[in-house]
Amino acid sequence: MSKQKIVIFTAISLILLFMVGGYVYKNQQSAQFSSIAQKNSEAFVREHSLTIGNKDAKVHIVEFFDPACETCADFYPFIKDIMKKNEGNIKLTLRYAPFHQGSDHVVKMLEAARKQGKFHETLEMIFATQSSWASHHKPNPELLWKYLAKLGLDIDKLVLDMKDPALDTLIAQDLADAKTLGATKTPSYFVNTKPLEKFGYKPLKELIYSEL
């Protein structure tokens, strides 16, 4: 065998070895994720978790998000649109992962607004004004008060409800579940307990529709 043929053969062998190795690694990773999901099924949804959509929907999306996360704000209308186009077939459970300093304060605002039936309006306002109160990943929740007042909320009650110690327990539980499920970044998505392994609009859409 000539030297040139040996080089070509070696190169092809290395490429095939790399491809096989990648395939095996991906399968092992998927199996690992599946095992984690099965062993920790209770970590996806807790009694306090907010779920939007038909309770009998075929597809269940669980999202761990941070209200100060720019990507979370970007993906919010994307998920909202997919749910609208597949109304009744998709439900969404929102879980908190306030990784940014100060984000836990915003979570408490959301939960207090939820008690007044204003969760969705508050969440949309928080995302819509995010650039003004969480610029460059440096949240300043105090800047949100001027926006909250415009939503028809009882601000005195909101302030009181935000002091409820149960909210600290709720946030701690969501953070613990995020860690258990390997949700180390926001937003992190799980579709019918399957994690979004490759992040992006297209992979998420493909994962959702594969379950539909």
C-alpha positions, 0 to 999 in steps of 0.5 A: 500500500502506497504512503498516500493510500495509508494517509487517506485510509488513516484519515477516513478511519479517524473520521469514522471513529470520531463520528461513532464516538460522537454518536455513542456519547450522544446516546449515553448522554440521552440515557443519562438525562432519561435516567435523571428524569425517571429518578427525579420525576417529582422535581419537574412540578411542585404543588406551588408551580404555576402551569398554563394551558390544558391540564390534559395536554399531550405536551408538557413543557417545564421551563426554569427561568430568571426574570432578569435573563435576557434570553428568557425574555426573548423566548417568552413570545416564542413559547407563547406563539407555539402554544397559541398555534397548538392550543389545548395540546401544550401546557407550560409549567414555569419554575424559578431559577433566579441566578442573577443577584436580586432576581429573587426579589422580582420572583417575590413580586411575581408571586405576590402579583399572582395572589391578586390574579395579575401574574401574566400581566406582571410577567409580561411587564417585567420582560417588556421593561427588562432593559430598563431595570436589568441592564447588562445583567445587573438587576435593580428591582426597585426600578420596577415599582413605577411599572407595577403601579400601572397594572392595577395592583394593590401595592400595599398588599403586594409589599406585604405578600412579598414578605411571606417567608413561604416565598423563600422556601418556594424559591429554594425548592425551585433552585434545588430542583433545577440543580437536581435536573441539571438546569444550570442556565436559563432558560432551561427547557424540558419537554415531556421530561426530555431536556433540550440538549442543544439550545436554540429556537429550532431545536426547541421547536423540533423537540416540541413538535416531535412530542406532538 
